[in-house]
Amino acid sequence: MKNCIGIRKETKDVTQQRVPLSPDQVRTLIEDHGVRVLVEPMEKRIFPDADYMAAGAELTADLSDANVVFGVKEIDPRYMQDGKSYVFFSHTIKGQSYNMSMLQHILDREISLFDYELIKDDEGQRKVFFGNFAGYAGIIDSIWAMGRRLEHEGLSTPFRNIEYATSYGLLSEAEEAFREVGAQITNEGLPSELVPFVCGFTGYGNVSRGAQHLYDLLPSVNIAPRDLAAFMEAGEFSDRVVYKVEFREEDMFAPKDPAAPFVLQEFYDHPERYDNAFEQYLPHLTMMLNGIYWEPRYPRLVTTEAARRLFSGDTRPSLRVIGDVTCDIDGSVQLTVKETNALNPVFVFEPASGYVRDGWEGDGPVILAVDKLPTELPREASAAFGASLLPFVPALAAADLTRPFAELDLPAALSRSLIAHGGALTPEFEYIRQYL
């Protein structure tokens, strides 16, 4: 039914509380755009069912009247209706093997799949995202893990006062906690064994910006990647600050031809011409926050072999924690061998043996690999996400999605986000067929 949308309950993970649209945003759709909104009941949703009903939505387990159904994470094929249109984060555009059966089902049942990750403007900038909140939660949890790991080593630090992200009801509470820890560092200093404390941030997009926002509430001093080795060699460190290094593509990757310059577009088009240049920095980092976009065709940032070399010496390396917000299994950080969630968020990868031990005890770095970090700050993350999504919803609700792809009357940003339609991959995503 045109001008009717559905919001489904999340079924992938018991910790998921996020929603694509808040009750206030639903009220806007109903009152300002005449959109009928159906909401599937969900017990653990961050906004109660009653709030959606108060906003004018209909609470129902039957979403068959909806022209398009919105979710957050992947949907088990058992919960999809034949011929229906869905919008969610599908994690299929890299040919991810764990979601290819879902995509095949979508094609077999002539289901239409829109992906939030692909809603972009003409310059290719994403318009609908949780990225900032992934960065916020990622740095909170990484510092939390750091505090626990250091306590295990017998080091008492201000980091122990940072709680896990789900302990903070609002981002402002986490910000205040970081300010207090920053004041402790300024006034009391860090243990000599931890000086200099250096955190490397890979990437400069929404994830990295979110993480750096909180990290910068500590007494943070910037170091350029090219200056890091000389800084370490000079040995003029302060125990009253923490140091920060932001890595861009030209810092993390280098042409295989030593005489060739780094050219960003060439790197994107021909990553096979480039090698990893990041591992030279690993010995200098205490913590790493990984927030890059990565595909298998790109070089890795941290390999198992590099970690094995780093941890094979007689002295303990500086590196304690890797917060892998990117969370590609066996991806840019090869030590990320599994995804975790808020119930069991970290594990230690022991490079010498390859053994994986849940928690923060062991002979290797602590790996944070939570796949759904924004759900740890669900209320504000959902409100911000919904605000970015809201402008696109009326057009989707009103569209005749039964027409062939070439005849769909949709804004360009939405057309570009349509992966599958009418039993076929759309032209831009035909390449995924090789992975099915």
N, C-alpha and C positions, 0 to 999 in steps of 0.2 A: 504494500500500500504506500503510495507516494505521500510525502510529508509526514512520515511516521518512522521513528528510529527506535532501536532497542539498545539497552545497556545490559550486557550479560554478566552473570556472576563469574568470578575467576576460579578456575578449577585446577590450574597447573600445580600450585604450591600452597600449602596451608598457611604460609607466612604472608601471602599476598593480600594487601589491604587497599592498594591503589584503585582508582577509578579513572576512566577517561574524561568524565564530566562531573562536576560537583552539582549539588542541588541548586545553588544559585545560578549556575550556567544553564541548567535544565529549565529553570523558571524563565530565563531570558529567551530560550528557544520557544517555549510555549507561548509566552505573553507577547513577545516582539516579532516572532516569525511564524506563529501559527503551527508549530510542529508538534505532533502528538508524540509523547515519549513513554515507552514501555520499559520498566526496570525489573529485571529478574531478582527475586529476593536473595540476599546473601548475608549470612550472619556476621561475618568478620569484616565487612566493608567498613572503611574508615568513617564514612558518612552513613548513619543509620537509614534503614529503609523508610522510616517515618519521615525523615527529612525530605526524601524524594517525593513522597506522597503529599507533604505540605507544600512542595513547590509546584504541584499539579500533575506529577507523573502518575502513571498507572502501574501498580505493583502486580506483576503476573509472571508465571513461569512459562507462559506461551508467548514467544516473540515472533510467531509466524506472520503477524500483520506488518512487521517492520520492513521498510524498504531496504534498510541497511542496519547491521548490528555492530555495535562498538564493544571491543574488549581492550585489554592491556596486553597480556601475554598470549602465547600460542594456545590454540584451542584443539583439544582432542577431537578427532573426526567423529566420535560418537555424539558430540554435542552440536554438530553442524547440520543444517537443513539443506537438502538438495536445492540447487538453484538460487540460494540466498547469497547476499553480499555481506562481507565481513571486513572490518577494519581492525587490525591489531599488529603488534610487532611479531612478524612471522619468522625472522631469522632464517631466511632461505636464499638471499641474494648472493651469498658466497657458495651456494651449493652445499650448505651444512647437511651432512649425512643424517644427523639425528632428526631432521625435519622433512626429509624428502618423501617419506611415506605419507605425511600429512599433506604435502603439496600434491602428490599423486592423487590422493583422495579428492582434493579440491578440483583437480582437472577432471577426474572421472565423473564427479557429480555435478559438473557445470556450475561450480560455486565461483563467485567473484571475490578476489582477495586484494584489498588495498593495504598498504603498509605505511605506518606513520613515518618510518625512517626515510621514506622516499618522497615525502611531501616537501618539496623544495621550490625556491624561487628560480627565476630565469638564470641567476648566477650560480645556482647549485647549492645555495645555503639552505640548510634545514630550517623549516618553519615550525615544526611540532616536535618537541623533545623533552626528555627528563634529564638531559645531560648534566646541568648544573647541580641537581640534587644527587646524582650519582657521585659527583665530585665531592659534595658536602659530606655525604655519608661515608664515602671512601676514605677521606682523610681522618674523619672522626674515628672510624673503626681501626685504621692503621695506627694512629697514635694510641688508641686503647690497647691494641695488640703490642705495641712497643712498650708501654708501661708494664704489661704483664710479663713480657719476655725479659725485660731488664730486672724485674723483681725476682724472677726465676734464677737470674744470674747473680742475685745478691746485691743489685744496685737499686737504691731508692731514689726515684726521680719525680719531679712534678707531673710527669706524664701519667703516673698512676691515678691521678685525679680526673682524667678524662674517662667517662663512661662509654659504654657501647651506644651507638646512635639511637637505638630504640628506646633508650632511657630518657631521651629528650623529647618532650612533647612538641616543642617548637624549635625552629632553627635559632631563634634569638637566645634560647637557653644554652645551646651548644656554643654560640658565639661568646656568651658571657663566661662559660667554662674555659674556653681558650684564652680569653683575656686574663683570667685569674691565673692560669698556668703560665702565661707569658710574664705576669708580674712576679711569680715565684722564681722563674728562670732569671729574670733581671736582678732580683734581690738576693737570691741564694746561690745561683749558679748551678751548673750541671756537674756530675762526677767527672773527675779527670779522665777516667776510662772511656768516657763518651764524647770527649772533645777532640776535634770539632764534630758537632752533630750536623750532618749534611743530608738534605733530602733532595733527591732528583725527581723532577716532574717531566714526564715524557708527553709531549703534545702541548698545544696552546689553545685548544677549543673549549667547548662548554664544560667538559669534565674537568680539565686542568684548571680552568678559571675558577670553577666552584671550589675545588680543593685548595687552590692557592689563596682564595679569599679567607678561609679559616686559618690556614697556616700563617698568613701574614698578620694575624692577630697576636702571634707570638713575636718576640723581638727578632725579626727575620732580616738577614743580610743577603743580598743577591750576589751571586758569582756567575760570570759567564762561563759556559762550558770550556772555551778555549783557555781560560785562566785557571781552571780547577787544579791541574797538575802543578803549576807553579805555586799556587796558593798552598797546596799541601806540602810542597817541598820547603817553602819559606818557614812554615811552622809557627806563624804569628796568629794564634787562635785565641778566641775568647770563650770562656765558659758561661758568659752572660747573654749569649745570643745563639740562635740556630741559623744555619746557612741554607740557602735555597739555590738550586740550579734548574733552569728551564731549558729543556732540550727540544730543538726543532729538527726537521728532517735532515738539514745539512750537518747537524751535530751527530745524528744517530746513524747515518749511512754515508758511505764514501764510494766514489767510482772505483771500479776494479782497475782501471787504467790510472796509475798514479799521476800521470800528466794531465788528465782530464779534469775540468772544473765540475763542481756539483751544479746540476741544472734540475730544478724542481720538477718541471713538466716532463723532462726525460725520465726522471726517477719514477713518476707515476706511470708513464707509458712503457718504460723498459726497466723494471726493477731488477731484471736479471743482470744488468750491467753494473749493479751496485753490491757492495758487501756491508756487513755489520761493522759499524764504527763505534758502537755504544759500549761494548764490553771493556774498552780501555778505561772507562770511568767507574766501573763497578767497585774496584778496590777502595775508592774514595768515598763511597756513599754509605750512610748509615741506614737510610730508608729510601725506597723507590716507590713512586706513585705512577702507575702506568695508565695513561688515558688516551692512547692513540687508536686510530682506526687501522685495522690490520687485515690483510688477506694472505693466504698461503704463498702467493707469488712474491711477496716481499720477504727480505731477510728478517730473521728473528732478531730480537733485541738481547735476550738473555737465553743462552743455550745451556743444556745440562752439562756439557763439557766445560764451558766457562765457569759454571758454578763449582764443578768438581776441582778445577784448578785453583779457584779462589779459596776453597775450604780445605785444601790438601796440605797447607803449611802447618808449622808448629804453633803459630799464634792465631788467636781468634780474629777473623776478618771483622771489619767495621759493620758490614751489612747485616742487619737484624731482621728487617721486615720489608716485604714487597707487597704493596697494595695493588693488586691487579684488577683495576676497575674495568679494563677492557674485557677481561675474563674470556678469552678464546682458549679453549682446551687445547693443549699442545700447540699453542700459538706463538705470539710475539714473545711471551715469557714461557719457555718450554717447561718450566717447573710447575706451571699450572696444569696439573694432571687431572683435576676434577673441579667441578663447581661446588660451592658451599651455600649455606643459607644462614639466617640469623640464629638458628638453633645450634649450629656447630660451624662457626664462620671461618676458622683458621686451621691450618695444618702446617707442619714442618716438613720440608723436603730435605732429606739427608743426601747430599750429592755423592758421597763416597759409595753408598750402597743403592741409591735410588729408592730407599725406604720412605714411606709416607706415614707420618704420625700425627693424628689429630691433636690440636692444642698448640701450645707454644714452647714445649720442651723438646729438645733434640739437637743434633749436630748439623744445623743448616738453617737457612732463613725461614722465617714464618711467612706463609703465603696466605693473604686474604683474597678469596676468589668468590665473593658473593655475587651471584648472577643478577640479583634484583635489588641493588642497593637503594634506589629511590624509594622503595616501599618501606624503608626504615625511617623515613620522614614523610609518611604517607599523606597527611592532610595538606601541608603546603605544597608538596610535590604534585599532588593531584590537582590542586587549585591552579597552580602555575601551568601545568600541562593542558588542562581544560581551557584556560584562557587563550593559549596558542592554537588550540584545535577549534574553538568555537566559531571563528569566521568561516571555516570550511564546511561546517555541518549543514546549514540550510541548503546549500547547493547539492550536497549528497542526498539529503532527504527528499529533495524535489526532483531529482534526476530519474529519467526512465532507464533503469539499469538492465532492462531486458533487451535493449537495442544492441546491435553489433558494436564492437569496440570503436570502429572508425566513425560511427554515427552518434556516439555518446556526447551529450552536451554538458561538458564538465569544464571547470577552470583547468588551465594547463597544469597547475601544481598537483591537482587530483588525478588527472590523466596519467601523469608521470609516475604516480604511486600505485597504479593498478598493475599487479603482477600477472594475474590470471583472470580470464573472463570468458564465459561461454564454453568452457571445456578446453581452452587453449591458453598457452602463455602469450602475453601480449608481445609485440615485436621487439621491444627493448630488452625483454627478459627471456627471449627464446634460447639464449645461451645456457640457461639453467637446465635445459632438457638433457644435456650430457651427464648431469649428476643424478637424474631420476632412475 
